[in-house]
Amino acid sequence: MLSTAVVRNNADVGFAVDPDADRLAIVSEDGKPLSDEYTLPIAGDGYIRQKKTQETFVINLSTSMVLEKIAAKYNCSVERTPVGEINVVQKMIDVSAKFGGEGNGGIILKEAHLGRDSLVGCAMVLNRMALTDERLSPFLRWASSVRNCEG
């Protein structure tokens, strides 16, 4: 239904959240649901474009390498943790990171609070779209070309 509504209304993006609102799902302007692996990189890309500072991102071991490619582009670093929100949050505290999350659509922004939050994620995705004056398709074309293994 969301995909149809996005296309029918010529919307730039559509958002859906899980029942406890800690994970975000996104539908692009063409009505295609994004892999939840793209939620965190889209938000992170917008975050670093706005902050314009070297940052440390914290993600879990099962998250794709897309955010690492973005971090490298902006001379930022990435710390990986075992799977689990508590592990990501603890590492964020340990390394004074301001942004982190998991590849399941869970975004953590310290200035909001140290927990996954889909509404923060919505705002961060919209912020990136505003900063770049782009819909999601150009980012998705690039992100889908990123290899998720080294070698």
CNS distance restraints for C-alpha pairs under 8 A (distance, minus, plus):
assign (resid   1 and name CA) (resid   5 and name CA) 6.18 0.50 0.50
assign (resid   2 and name CA) (resid   6 and name CA) 6.13 0.50 0.50
assign (resid   2 and name CA) (resid  14 and name CA) 6.70 0.50 0.50
assign (resid   2 and name CA) (resid  15 and name CA) 7.94 0.50 0.50
assign (resid   2 and name CA) (resid  16 and name CA) 7.94 0.50 0.50
assign (resid   2 and name CA) (resid  27 and name CA) 7.47 0.50 0.50
assign (resid   2 and name CA) (resid  31 and name CA) 7.73 0.50 0.50
assign (resid   3 and name CA) (resid   7 and name CA) 6.42 0.50 0.50
assign (resid   3 and name CA) (resid  14 and name CA) 7.39 0.50 0.50
assign (resid   3 and name CA) (resid  27 and name CA) 6.27 0.50 0.50
assign (resid   3 and name CA) (resid  30 and name CA) 7.88 0.50 0.50
assign (resid   3 and name CA) (resid  31 and name CA) 4.23 0.50 0.50
assign (resid   3 and name CA) (resid  32 and name CA) 6.39 0.50 0.50
assign (resid   3 and name CA) (resid  33 and name CA) 7.13 0.50 0.50
assign (resid   4 and name CA) (resid   8 and name CA) 5.92 0.50 0.50
assign (resid   4 and name CA) (resid  31 and name CA) 6.36 0.50 0.50
assign (resid   5 and name CA) (resid   9 and name CA) 5.91 0.50 0.50
assign (resid   6 and name CA) (resid  10 and name CA) 5.92 0.50 0.50
assign (resid   6 and name CA) (resid  11 and name CA) 4.92 0.50 0.50
assign (resid   6 and name CA) (resid  12 and name CA) 7.35 0.50 0.50
assign (resid   6 and name CA) (resid  13 and name CA) 6.59 0.50 0.50
assign (resid   6 and name CA) (resid  14 and name CA) 5.97 0.50 0.50
assign (resid   6 and name CA) (resid  27 and name CA) 7.59 0.50 0.50
assign (resid   6 and name CA) (resid  28 and name CA) 7.89 0.50 0.50
assign (resid   6 and name CA) (resid  29 and name CA) 6.41 0.50 0.50
assign (resid   6 and name CA) (resid  30 and name CA) 7.46 0.50 0.50
assign (resid   6 and name CA) (resid  31 and name CA) 5.83 0.50 0.50
assign (resid   7 and name CA) (resid  11 and name CA) 6.45 0.50 0.50
assign (resid   7 and name CA) (resid  29 and name CA) 6.61 0.50 0.50
assign (resid   7 and name CA) (resid  30 and name CA) 6.01 0.50 0.50
assign (resid   7 and name CA) (resid  31 and name CA) 5.53 0.50 0.50
assign (resid  10 and name CA) (resid  29 and name CA) 7.15 0.50 0.50
assign (resid  11 and name CA) (resid  29 and name CA) 5.98 0.50 0.50
assign (resid  12 and name CA) (resid  28 and name CA) 6.86 0.50 0.50
assign (resid  12 and name CA) (resid  29 and name CA) 4.67 0.50 0.50
assign (resid  12 and name CA) (resid 135 and name CA) 6.04 0.50 0.50
assign (resid  12 and name CA) (resid 136 and name CA) 7.94 0.50 0.50
assign (resid  13 and name CA) (resid  26 and name CA) 7.13 0.50 0.50
assign (resid  13 and name CA) (resid  27 and name CA) 5.78 0.50 0.50
assign (resid  13 and name CA) (resid  28 and name CA) 5.00 0.50 0.50
assign (resid  13 and name CA) (resid  29 and name CA) 5.07 0.50 0.50
assign (resid  13 and name CA) (resid 135 and name CA) 7.55 0.50 0.50
assign (resid  13 and name CA) (resid 136 and name CA) 7.66 0.50 0.50
assign (resid  14 and name CA) (resid  26 and name CA) 5.72 0.50 0.50
assign (resid  14 and name CA) (resid  27 and name CA) 4.81 0.50 0.50
assign (resid  14 and name CA) (resid  28 and name CA) 6.56 0.50 0.50
assign (resid  14 and name CA) (resid  29 and name CA) 7.55 0.50 0.50
assign (resid  15 and name CA) (resid  24 and name CA) 7.00 0.50 0.50
assign (resid  15 and name CA) (resid  25 and name CA) 5.84 0.50 0.50
assign (resid  15 and name CA) (resid  26 and name CA) 4.81 0.50 0.50
assign (resid  15 and name CA) (resid  27 and name CA) 6.34 0.50 0.50
assign (resid  15 and name CA) (resid 122 and name CA) 7.11 0.50 0.50
assign (resid  16 and name CA) (resid  24 and name CA) 6.01 0.50 0.50
assign (resid  16 and name CA) (resid  25 and name CA) 5.06 0.50 0.50
assign (resid  16 and name CA) (resid  26 and name CA) 6.40 0.50 0.50
assign (resid  17 and name CA) (resid  21 and name CA) 5.31 0.50 0.50
assign (resid  17 and name CA) (resid  22 and name CA) 7.28 0.50 0.50
assign (resid  17 and name CA) (resid  23 and name CA) 5.81 0.50 0.50
assign (resid  17 and name CA) (resid  24 and name CA) 4.80 0.50 0.50
assign (resid  17 and name CA) (resid  25 and name CA) 6.04 0.50 0.50
assign (resid  17 and name CA) (resid 118 and name CA) 6.29 0.50 0.50
assign (resid  18 and name CA) (resid  22 and name CA) 6.71 0.50 0.50
assign (resid  18 and name CA) (resid  23 and name CA) 5.79 0.50 0.50
assign (resid  18 and name CA) (resid  24 and name CA) 6.86 0.50 0.50
assign (resid  21 and name CA) (resid 117 and name CA) 6.27 0.50 0.50
assign (resid  21 and name CA) (resid 118 and name CA) 5.39 0.50 0.50
assign (resid  21 and name CA) (resid 119 and name CA) 7.37 0.50 0.50
assign (resid  22 and name CA) (resid 106 and name CA) 5.98 0.50 0.50
assign (resid  22 and name CA) (resid 107 and name CA) 7.78 0.50 0.50
assign (resid  22 and name CA) (resid 115 and name CA) 7.87 0.50 0.50
assign (resid  22 and name CA) (resid 116 and name CA) 4.89 0.50 0.50
assign (resid  22 and name CA) (resid 117 and name CA) 4.41 0.50 0.50
assign (resid  22 and name CA) (resid 118 and name CA) 4.99 0.50 0.50
assign (resid  23 and name CA) (resid 104 and name CA) 6.89 0.50 0.50
assign (resid  23 and name CA) (resid 105 and name CA) 4.83 0.50 0.50
assign (resid  23 and name CA) (resid 106 and name CA) 4.50 0.50 0.50
assign (resid  23 and name CA) (resid 107 and name CA) 7.25 0.50 0.50
assign (resid  23 and name CA) (resid 116 and name CA) 6.83 0.50 0.50
assign (resid  23 and name CA) (resid 117 and name CA) 6.48 0.50 0.50
assign (resid  23 and name CA) (resid 118 and name CA) 5.03 0.50 0.50
assign (resid  24 and name CA) (resid  36 and name CA) 7.57 0.50 0.50
assign (resid  24 and name CA) (resid  39 and name CA) 7.19 0.50 0.50
assign (resid  24 and name CA) (resid 105 and name CA) 4.92 0.50 0.50
assign (resid  24 and name CA) (resid 106 and name CA) 6.45 0.50 0.50
assign (resid  24 and name CA) (resid 117 and name CA) 7.98 0.50 0.50
assign (resid  24 and name CA) (resid 118 and name CA) 4.87 0.50 0.50
assign (resid  24 and name CA) (resid 119 and name CA) 7.86 0.50 0.50
assign (resid  24 and name CA) (resid 121 and name CA) 6.78 0.50 0.50
assign (resid  24 and name CA) (resid 122 and name CA) 7.49 0.50 0.50
assign (resid  25 and name CA) (resid  33 and name CA) 7.55 0.50 0.50
assign (resid  25 and name CA) (resid  34 and name CA) 7.17 0.50 0.50
assign (resid  25 and name CA) (resid  35 and name CA) 7.97 0.50 0.50
assign (resid  25 and name CA) (resid  36 and name CA) 6.21 0.50 0.50
assign (resid  25 and name CA) (resid  39 and name CA) 7.31 0.50 0.50
assign (resid  25 and name CA) (resid 105 and name CA) 6.45 0.50 0.50
assign (resid  26 and name CA) (resid  33 and name CA) 5.92 0.50 0.50
assign (resid  26 and name CA) (resid  34 and name CA) 5.62 0.50 0.50
assign (resid  26 and name CA) (resid  36 and name CA) 7.64 0.50 0.50
assign (resid  26 and name CA) (resid  39 and name CA) 7.25 0.50 0.50
assign (resid  27 and name CA) (resid  31 and name CA) 5.68 0.50 0.50
assign (resid  27 and name CA) (resid  32 and name CA) 5.37 0.50 0.50
assign (resid  27 and name CA) (resid  33 and name CA) 4.24 0.50 0.50
assign (resid  27 and name CA) (resid  34 and name CA) 5.77 0.50 0.50
assign (resid  28 and name CA) (resid  32 and name CA) 5.43 0.50 0.50
assign (resid  28 and name CA) (resid  33 and name CA) 6.37 0.50 0.50
assign (resid  28 and name CA) (resid  34 and name CA) 6.85 0.50 0.50
assign (resid  28 and name CA) (resid 135 and name CA) 7.68 0.50 0.50
assign (resid  28 and name CA) (resid 136 and name CA) 5.98 0.50 0.50
assign (resid  28 and name CA) (resid 137 and name CA) 6.96 0.50 0.50
assign (resid  29 and name CA) (resid 135 and name CA) 6.92 0.50 0.50
assign (resid  29 and name CA) (resid 136 and name CA) 7.14 0.50 0.50
assign (resid  29 and name CA) (resid 137 and name CA) 7.61 0.50 0.50
assign (resid  34 and name CA) (resid  38 and name CA) 6.70 0.50 0.50
assign (resid  34 and name CA) (resid  39 and name CA) 7.85 0.50 0.50
assign (resid  35 and name CA) (resid  39 and name CA) 7.64 0.50 0.50
assign (resid  36 and name CA) (resid  40 and name CA) 7.90 0.50 0.50
assign (resid  36 and name CA) (resid 103 and name CA) 6.30 0.50 0.50
assign (resid  36 and name CA) (resid 104 and name CA) 5.34 0.50 0.50
assign (resid  36 and name CA) (resid 105 and name CA) 4.95 0.50 0.50
assign (resid  37 and name CA) (resid  41 and name CA) 7.61 0.50 0.50
assign (resid  37 and name CA) (resid  63 and name CA) 6.79 0.50 0.50
assign (resid  37 and name CA) (resid  64 and name CA) 6.36 0.50 0.50
assign (resid  37 and name CA) (resid 103 and name CA) 4.74 0.50 0.50
assign (resid  37 and name CA) (resid 104 and name CA) 6.25 0.50 0.50
assign (resid  37 and name CA) (resid 105 and name CA) 6.63 0.50 0.50
assign (resid  38 and name CA) (resid  42 and name CA) 6.11 0.50 0.50
assign (resid  38 and name CA) (resid  66 and name CA) 7.72 0.50 0.50
assign (resid  38 and name CA) (resid 103 and name CA) 7.59 0.50 0.50
assign (resid  38 and name CA) (resid 105 and name CA) 7.73 0.50 0.50
assign (resid  38 and name CA) (resid 140 and name CA) 7.79 0.50 0.50
assign (resid  38 and name CA) (resid 143 and name CA) 7.59 0.50 0.50
assign (resid  39 and name CA) (resid  43 and name CA) 6.34 0.50 0.50
assign (resid  39 and name CA) (resid 103 and name CA) 7.48 0.50 0.50
assign (resid  39 and name CA) (resid 105 and name CA) 5.36 0.50 0.50
assign (resid  39 and name CA) (resid 106 and name CA) 7.89 0.50 0.50
assign (resid  39 and name CA) (resid 107 and name CA) 7.94 0.50 0.50
assign (resid  39 and name CA) (resid 121 and name CA) 7.80 0.50 0.50
assign (resid  39 and name CA) (resid 125 and name CA) 7.85 0.50 0.50
assign (resid  40 and name CA) (resid  44 and name CA) 5.95 0.50 0.50
assign (resid  40 and name CA) (resid  67 and name CA) 7.27 0.50 0.50
assign (resid  40 and name CA) (resid 100 and name CA) 7.99 0.50 0.50
assign (resid  40 and name CA) (resid 101 and name CA) 6.72 0.50 0.50
assign (resid  40 and name CA) (resid 102 and name CA) 7.14 0.50 0.50
assign (resid  40 and name CA) (resid 103 and name CA) 6.49 0.50 0.50
assign (resid  40 and name CA) (resid 105 and name CA) 6.27 0.50 0.50
assign (resid  40 and name CA) (resid 106 and name CA) 7.15 0.50 0.50
assign (resid  40 and name CA) (resid 107 and name CA) 6.13 0.50 0.50
assign (resid  41 and name CA) (resid  45 and name CA) 5.86 0.50 0.50
assign (resid  41 and name CA) (resid  66 and name CA) 6.24 0.50 0.50
assign (resid  41 and name CA) (resid  67 and name CA) 4.78 0.50 0.50
assign (resid  41 and name CA) (resid  70 and name CA) 7.43 0.50 0.50
assign (resid  42 and name CA) (resid  46 and name CA) 6.43 0.50 0.50
assign (resid  42 and name CA) (resid 125 and name CA) 6.11 0.50 0.50
assign (resid  42 and name CA) (resid 128 and name CA) 7.12 0.50 0.50
assign (resid  42 and name CA) (resid 139 and name CA) 7.70 0.50 0.50
assign (resid  43 and name CA) (resid  47 and name CA) 6.12 0.50 0.50
assign (resid  43 and name CA) (resid 107 and name CA) 7.87 0.50 0.50
assign (resid  43 and name CA) (resid 121 and name CA) 6.57 0.50 0.50
assign (resid  43 and name CA) (resid 124 and name CA) 5.03 0.50 0.50
assign (resid  43 and name CA) (resid 125 and name CA) 5.06 0.50 0.50
assign (resid  43 and name CA) (resid 128 and name CA) 6.78 0.50 0.50
assign (resid  44 and name CA) (resid  48 and name CA) 6.20 0.50 0.50
assign (resid  44 and name CA) (resid  67 and name CA) 7.04 0.50 0.50
assign (resid  44 and name CA) (resid  70 and name CA) 7.97 0.50 0.50
assign (resid  44 and name CA) (resid  99 and name CA) 7.42 0.50 0.50
assign (resid  44 and name CA) (resid 124 and name CA) 7.94 0.50 0.50
assign (resid  45 and name CA) (resid  49 and name CA) 6.11 0.50 0.50
assign (resid  45 and name CA) (resid  67 and name CA) 7.78 0.50 0.50
assign (resid  45 and name CA) (resid  70 and name CA) 6.48 0.50 0.50
assign (resid  45 and name CA) (resid 128 and name CA) 6.98 0.50 0.50
assign (resid  46 and name CA) (resid  50 and name CA) 6.21 0.50 0.50
assign (resid  46 and name CA) (resid 124 and name CA) 6.57 0.50 0.50
assign (resid  46 and name CA) (resid 125 and name CA) 6.97 0.50 0.50
assign (resid  46 and name CA) (resid 127 and name CA) 6.30 0.50 0.50
assign (resid  46 and name CA) (resid 128 and name CA) 4.04 0.50 0.50
assign (resid  46 and name CA) (resid 129 and name CA) 7.73 0.50 0.50
assign (resid  46 and name CA) (resid 131 and name CA) 7.17 0.50 0.50
assign (resid  47 and name CA) (resid  51 and name CA) 6.13 0.50 0.50
assign (resid  47 and name CA) (resid 124 and name CA) 6.97 0.50 0.50
assign (resid  47 and name CA) (resid 128 and name CA) 7.34 0.50 0.50
assign (resid  48 and name CA) (resid  52 and name CA) 5.62 0.50 0.50
assign (resid  48 and name CA) (resid  53 and name CA) 6.88 0.50 0.50
assign (resid  48 and name CA) (resid  54 and name CA) 7.93 0.50 0.50
assign (resid  48 and name CA) (resid  55 and name CA) 7.58 0.50 0.50
assign (resid  48 and name CA) (resid  74 and name CA) 7.57 0.50 0.50
assign (resid  49 and name CA) (resid 128 and name CA) 7.85 0.50 0.50
assign (resid  49 and name CA) (resid 131 and name CA) 7.68 0.50 0.50
assign (resid  50 and name CA) (resid 131 and name CA) 7.65 0.50 0.50
assign (resid  54 and name CA) (resid  74 and name CA) 7.06 0.50 0.50
assign (resid  54 and name CA) (resid  75 and name CA) 6.18 0.50 0.50
assign (resid  54 and name CA) (resid  76 and name CA) 4.96 0.50 0.50
assign (resid  54 and name CA) (resid  77 and name CA) 7.82 0.50 0.50
assign (resid  55 and name CA) (resid  76 and name CA) 5.08 0.50 0.50
assign (resid  55 and name CA) (resid  77 and name CA) 6.47 0.50 0.50
assign (resid  55 and name CA) (resid  97 and name CA) 7.03 0.50 0.50
assign (resid  55 and name CA) (resid  98 and name CA) 7.66 0.50 0.50
assign (resid  56 and name CA) (resid  76 and name CA) 5.85 0.50 0.50
assign (resid  56 and name CA) (resid  77 and name CA) 4.73 0.50 0.50
assign (resid  56 and name CA) (resid  78 and name CA) 5.49 0.50 0.50
assign (resid  56 and name CA) (resid  79 and name CA) 7.03 0.50 0.50
assign (resid  56 and name CA) (resid  95 and name CA) 7.75 0.50 0.50
assign (resid  56 and name CA) (resid  96 and name CA) 8.00 0.50 0.50
assign (resid  56 and name CA) (resid  97 and name CA) 5.36 0.50 0.50
assign (resid  56 and name CA) (resid  98 and name CA) 7.40 0.50 0.50
assign (resid  56 and name CA) (resid  99 and name CA) 7.44 0.50 0.50
assign (resid  57 and name CA) (resid  71 and name CA) 7.76 0.50 0.50
assign (resid  57 and name CA) (resid  76 and name CA) 7.61 0.50 0.50
assign (resid  57 and name CA) (resid  77 and name CA) 6.25 0.50 0.50
assign (resid  57 and name CA) (resid  78 and name CA) 4.72 0.50 0.50
assign (resid  57 and name CA) (resid  79 and name CA) 6.20 0.50 0.50
assign (resid  57 and name CA) (resid  92 and name CA) 7.97 0.50 0.50
assign (resid  57 and name CA) (resid  97 and name CA) 6.22 0.50 0.50
assign (resid  57 and name CA) (resid  98 and name CA) 7.32 0.50 0.50
assign (resid  57 and name CA) (resid  99 and name CA) 5.47 0.50 0.50
assign (resid  57 and name CA) (resid 100 and name CA) 5.30 0.50 0.50
assign (resid  58 and name CA) (resid  78 and name CA) 5.72 0.50 0.50
assign (resid  58 and name CA) (resid  79 and name CA) 4.77 0.50 0.50
assign (resid  58 and name CA) (resid  80 and name CA) 5.82 0.50 0.50
assign (resid  58 and name CA) (resid  81 and name CA) 7.37 0.50 0.50
assign (resid  58 and name CA) (resid  88 and name CA) 6.19 0.50 0.50
assign (resid  58 and name CA) (resid  91 and name CA) 6.94 0.50 0.50
assign (resid  58 and name CA) (resid  92 and name CA) 6.16 0.50 0.50
assign (resid  58 and name CA) (resid  97 and name CA) 6.94 0.50 0.50
assign (resid  58 and name CA) (resid  99 and name CA) 6.66 0.50 0.50
assign (resid  58 and name CA) (resid 100 and name CA) 4.42 0.50 0.50
assign (resid  58 and name CA) (resid 101 and name CA) 6.53 0.50 0.50
assign (resid  59 and name CA) (resid  63 and name CA) 6.52 0.50 0.50
assign (resid  59 and name CA) (resid  78 and name CA) 7.25 0.50 0.50
assign (resid  59 and name CA) (resid  79 and name CA) 6.35 0.50 0.50
assign (resid  59 and name CA) (resid  80 and name CA) 5.01 0.50 0.50
assign (resid  59 and name CA) (resid  81 and name CA) 6.26 0.50 0.50
assign (resid  59 and name CA) (resid  88 and name CA) 6.23 0.50 0.50
assign (resid  59 and name CA) (resid 100 and name CA) 5.55 0.50 0.50
assign (resid  59 and name CA) (resid 101 and name CA) 5.21 0.50 0.50
assign (resid  59 and name CA) (resid 102 and name CA) 5.56 0.50 0.50
assign (resid  59 and name CA) (resid 103 and name CA) 7.70 0.50 0.50
assign (resid  60 and name CA) (resid  80 and name CA) 4.98 0.50 0.50
assign (resid  60 and name CA) (resid  81 and name CA) 4.49 0.50 0.50
assign (resid  60 and name CA) (resid  82 and name CA) 5.46 0.50 0.50
assign (resid  60 and name CA) (resid  83 and name CA) 5.15 0.50 0.50
assign (resid  60 and name CA) (resid  84 and name CA) 7.30 0.50 0.50
assign (resid  60 and name CA) (resid  87 and name CA) 7.90 0.50 0.50
assign (resid  60 and name CA) (resid  88 and name CA) 6.47 0.50 0.50
assign (resid  60 and name CA) (resid 101 and name CA) 7.21 0.50 0.50
assign (resid  60 and name CA) (resid 102 and name CA) 5.68 0.50 0.50
assign (resid  60 and name CA) (resid 103 and name CA) 7.50 0.50 0.50
assign (resid  61 and name CA) (resid  80 and name CA) 5.60 0.50 0.50
assign (resid  61 and name CA) (resid  81 and name CA) 5.69 0.50 0.50
assign (resid  61 and name CA) (resid  82 and name CA) 5.62 0.50 0.50
assign (resid  61 and name CA) (resid  83 and name CA) 6.17 0.50 0.50
assign (resid  62 and name CA) (resid  83 and name CA) 6.76 0.50 0.50
assign (resid  62 and name CA) (resid 102 and name CA) 7.75 0.50 0.50
assign (resid  62 and name CA) (resid 103 and name CA) 6.80 0.50 0.50
assign (resid  63 and name CA) (resid 102 and name CA) 6.02 0.50 0.50
assign (resid  63 and name CA) (resid 103 and name CA) 4.38 0.50 0.50
assign (resid  63 and name CA) (resid 104 and name CA) 7.79 0.50 0.50
assign (resid  64 and name CA) (resid 103 and name CA) 6.74 0.50 0.50
assign (resid  64 and name CA) (resid 148 and name CA) 5.91 0.50 0.50
assign (resid  65 and name CA) (resid  69 and name CA) 6.47 0.50 0.50
assign (resid  65 and name CA) (resid 146 and name CA) 7.45 0.50 0.50
assign (resid  65 and name CA) (resid 147 and name CA) 7.33 0.50 0.50
assign (resid  65 and name CA) (resid 148 and name CA) 5.31 0.50 0.50
assign (resid  65 and name CA) (resid 149 and name CA) 7.56 0.50 0.50
assign (resid  66 and name CA) (resid  70 and name CA) 6.49 0.50 0.50
assign (resid  66 and name CA) (resid 143 and name CA) 6.31 0.50 0.50
assign (resid  66 and name CA) (resid 146 and name CA) 6.28 0.50 0.50
assign (resid  66 and name CA) (resid 148 and name CA) 7.52 0.50 0.50
assign (resid  67 and name CA) (resid  71 and name CA) 6.05 0.50 0.50
assign (resid  68 and name CA) (resid  72 and name CA) 6.14 0.50 0.50
assign (resid  68 and name CA) (resid  77 and name CA) 7.60 0.50 0.50
assign (resid  68 and name CA) (resid  78 and name CA) 6.28 0.50 0.50
assign (resid  69 and name CA) (resid  73 and name CA) 6.34 0.50 0.50
assign (resid  69 and name CA) (resid 146 and name CA) 7.97 0.50 0.50
assign (resid  70 and name CA) (resid  74 and name CA) 6.64 0.50 0.50
assign (resid  71 and name CA) (resid  75 and name CA) 6.00 0.50 0.50
assign (resid  71 and name CA) (resid  76 and name CA) 4.58 0.50 0.50
assign (resid  71 and name CA) (resid  77 and name CA) 5.94 0.50 0.50
assign (resid  71 and name CA) (resid  78 and name CA) 6.97 0.50 0.50
assign (resid  72 and name CA) (resid  76 and name CA) 5.74 0.50 0.50
assign (resid  72 and name CA) (resid  77 and name CA) 6.99 0.50 0.50
assign (resid  79 and name CA) (resid  91 and name CA) 7.86 0.50 0.50
assign (resid  80 and name CA) (resid  88 and name CA) 7.88 0.50 0.50
assign (resid  81 and name CA) (resid  87 and name CA) 6.07 0.50 0.50
assign (resid  81 and name CA) (resid  88 and name CA) 5.98 0.50 0.50
assign (resid  81 and name CA) (resid  91 and name CA) 7.17 0.50 0.50
assign (resid  82 and name CA) (resid  87 and name CA) 6.22 0.50 0.50
assign (resid  82 and name CA) (resid  88 and name CA) 7.66 0.50 0.50
assign (resid  83 and name CA) (resid  87 and name CA) 6.79 0.50 0.50
assign (resid  83 and name CA) (resid  88 and name CA) 7.69 0.50 0.50
assign (resid  83 and name CA) (resid 102 and name CA) 7.76 0.50 0.50
assign (resid  84 and name CA) (resid  88 and name CA) 6.58 0.50 0.50
assign (resid  84 and name CA) (resid 102 and name CA) 7.85 0.50 0.50
assign (resid  85 and name CA) (resid  89 and name CA) 6.11 0.50 0.50
assign (resid  85 and name CA) (resid 101 and name CA) 7.33 0.50 0.50
assign (resid  85 and name CA) (resid 102 and name CA) 7.34 0.50 0.50
assign (resid  85 and name CA) (resid 115 and name CA) 7.31 0.50 0.50
assign (resid  85 and name CA) (resid 116 and name CA) 7.39 0.50 0.50
assign (resid  86 and name CA) (resid  90 and name CA) 6.01 0.50 0.50
assign (resid  87 and name CA) (resid  91 and name CA) 6.22 0.50 0.50
assign (resid  88 and name CA) (resid  92 and name CA) 6.14 0.50 0.50
assign (resid  88 and name CA) (resid 100 and name CA) 6.89 0.50 0.50
assign (resid  88 and name CA) (resid 101 and name CA) 6.58 0.50 0.50
assign (resid  88 and name CA) (resid 102 and name CA) 7.82 0.50 0.50
assign (resid  89 and name CA) (resid  93 and name CA) 6.29 0.50 0.50
assign (resid  89 and name CA) (resid 100 and name CA) 7.75 0.50 0.50
assign (resid  89 and name CA) (resid 114 and name CA) 6.24 0.50 0.50
assign (resid  89 and name CA) (resid 115 and name CA) 7.18 0.50 0.50
assign (resid  90 and name CA) (resid  94 and name CA) 6.15 0.50 0.50
assign (resid  91 and name CA) (resid  95 and name CA) 6.08 0.50 0.50
assign (resid  91 and name CA) (resid  97 and name CA) 7.87 0.50 0.50
assign (resid  92 and name CA) (resid  96 and name CA) 5.54 0.50 0.50
assign (resid  92 and name CA) (resid  97 and name CA) 4.60 0.50 0.50
assign (resid  92 and name CA) (resid  98 and name CA) 6.87 0.50 0.50
assign (resid  92 and name CA) (resid  99 and name CA) 7.57 0.50 0.50
assign (resid  92 and name CA) (resid 100 and name CA) 7.12 0.50 0.50
assign (resid  93 and name CA) (resid  97 and name CA) 6.56 0.50 0.50
assign (resid  97 and name CA) (resid 110 and name CA) 7.73 0.50 0.50
assign (resid  98 and name CA) (resid 109 and name CA) 5.94 0.50 0.50
assign (resid  98 and name CA) (resid 110 and name CA) 4.91 0.50 0.50
assign (resid  98 and name CA) (resid 111 and name CA) 7.05 0.50 0.50
assign (resid  99 and name CA) (resid 107 and name CA) 7.80 0.50 0.50
assign (resid  99 and name CA) (resid 108 and name CA) 5.80 0.50 0.50
assign (resid  99 and name CA) (resid 109 and name CA) 4.81 0.50 0.50
assign (resid  99 and name CA) (resid 110 and name CA) 6.24 0.50 0.50
assign (resid 100 and name CA) (resid 107 and name CA) 6.24 0.50 0.50
assign (resid 100 and name CA) (resid 108 and name CA) 5.05 0.50 0.50
assign (resid 100 and name CA) (resid 109 and name CA) 6.60 0.50 0.50
assign (resid 101 and name CA) (resid 105 and name CA) 7.80 0.50 0.50
assign (resid 101 and name CA) (resid 106 and name CA) 5.37 0.50 0.50
assign (resid 101 and name CA) (resid 107 and name CA) 4.53 0.50 0.50
assign (resid 101 and name CA) (resid 108 and name CA) 5.16 0.50 0.50
assign (resid 101 and name CA) (resid 116 and name CA) 6.95 0.50 0.50
assign (resid 102 and name CA) (resid 106 and name CA) 5.22 0.50 0.50
assign (resid 102 and name CA) (resid 107 and name CA) 6.72 0.50 0.50
assign (resid 105 and name CA) (resid 118 and name CA) 7.86 0.50 0.50
assign (resid 106 and name CA) (resid 116 and name CA) 5.08 0.50 0.50
assign (resid 106 and name CA) (resid 117 and name CA) 6.57 0.50 0.50
assign (resid 106 and name CA) (resid 118 and name CA) 6.79 0.50 0.50
assign (resid 106 and name CA) (resid 121 and name CA) 7.81 0.50 0.50
assign (resid 107 and name CA) (resid 115 and name CA) 7.81 0.50 0.50
assign (resid 107 and name CA) (resid 116 and name CA) 5.00 0.50 0.50
assign (resid 107 and name CA) (resid 117 and name CA) 5.86 0.50 0.50
assign (resid 107 and name CA) (resid 118 and name CA) 6.77 0.50 0.50
assign (resid 107 and name CA) (resid 120 and name CA) 7.38 0.50 0.50
assign (resid 107 and name CA) (resid 121 and name CA) 5.78 0.50 0.50
assign (resid 108 and name CA) (resid 113 and name CA) 7.27 0.50 0.50
assign (resid 108 and name CA) (resid 114 and name CA) 6.08 0.50 0.50
assign (resid 108 and name CA) (resid 115 and name CA) 5.46 0.50 0.50
assign (resid 108 and name CA) (resid 116 and name CA) 4.73 0.50 0.50
assign (resid 108 and name CA) (resid 117 and name CA) 6.37 0.50 0.50
assign (resid 108 and name CA) (resid 120 and name CA) 7.95 0.50 0.50
assign (resid 109 and name CA) (resid 113 and name CA) 6.21 0.50 0.50
assign (resid 109 and name CA) (resid 114 and name CA) 6.54 0.50 0.50
assign (resid 109 and name CA) (resid 115 and name CA) 7.63 0.50 0.50
assign (resid 109 and name CA) (resid 116 and name CA) 7.87 0.50 0.50
assign (resid 109 and name CA) (resid 120 and name CA) 7.43 0.50 0.50
assign (resid 110 and name CA) (resid 114 and name CA) 5.19 0.50 0.50
assign (resid 112 and name CA) (resid 120 and name CA) 7.51 0.50 0.50
assign (resid 117 and name CA) (resid 121 and name CA) 6.36 0.50 0.50
assign (resid 118 and name CA) (resid 122 and name CA) 6.19 0.50 0.50
assign (resid 119 and name CA) (resid 123 and name CA) 6.35 0.50 0.50
assign (resid 120 and name CA) (resid 124 and name CA) 6.20 0.50 0.50
assign (resid 121 and name CA) (resid 125 and name CA) 6.15 0.50 0.50
assign (resid 122 and name CA) (resid 126 and name CA) 6.17 0.50 0.50
assign (resid 123 and name CA) (resid 127 and name CA) 5.98 0.50 0.50
assign (resid 124 and name CA) (resid 128 and name CA) 6.27 0.50 0.50
assign (resid 125 and name CA) (resid 129 and name CA) 6.34 0.50 0.50
assign (resid 126 and name CA) (resid 130 and name CA) 6.19 0.50 0.50
assign (resid 127 and name CA) (resid 131 and name CA) 6.10 0.50 0.50
assign (resid 128 and name CA) (resid 132 and name CA) 6.11 0.50 0.50
assign (resid 129 and name CA) (resid 133 and name CA) 5.50 0.50 0.50
assign (resid 129 and name CA) (resid 134 and name CA) 5.31 0.50 0.50
assign (resid 129 and name CA) (resid 135 and name CA) 6.02 0.50 0.50
assign (resid 129 and name CA) (resid 136 and name CA) 7.27 0.50 0.50
assign (resid 130 and name CA) (resid 134 and name CA) 7.16 0.50 0.50
assign (resid 134 and name CA) (resid 138 and name CA) 7.37 0.50 0.50
assign (resid 136 and name CA) (resid 140 and name CA) 6.20 0.50 0.50
assign (resid 137 and name CA) (resid 141 and name CA) 6.16 0.50 0.50
assign (resid 138 and name CA) (resid 142 and name CA) 6.50 0.50 0.50
assign (resid 139 and name CA) (resid 143 and name CA) 6.01 0.50 0.50
assign (resid 140 and name CA) (resid 144 and name CA) 5.86 0.50 0.50
assign (resid 141 and name CA) (resid 145 and name CA) 6.78 0.50 0.50
assign (resid 142 and name CA) (resid 146 and name CA) 7.06 0.50 0.50
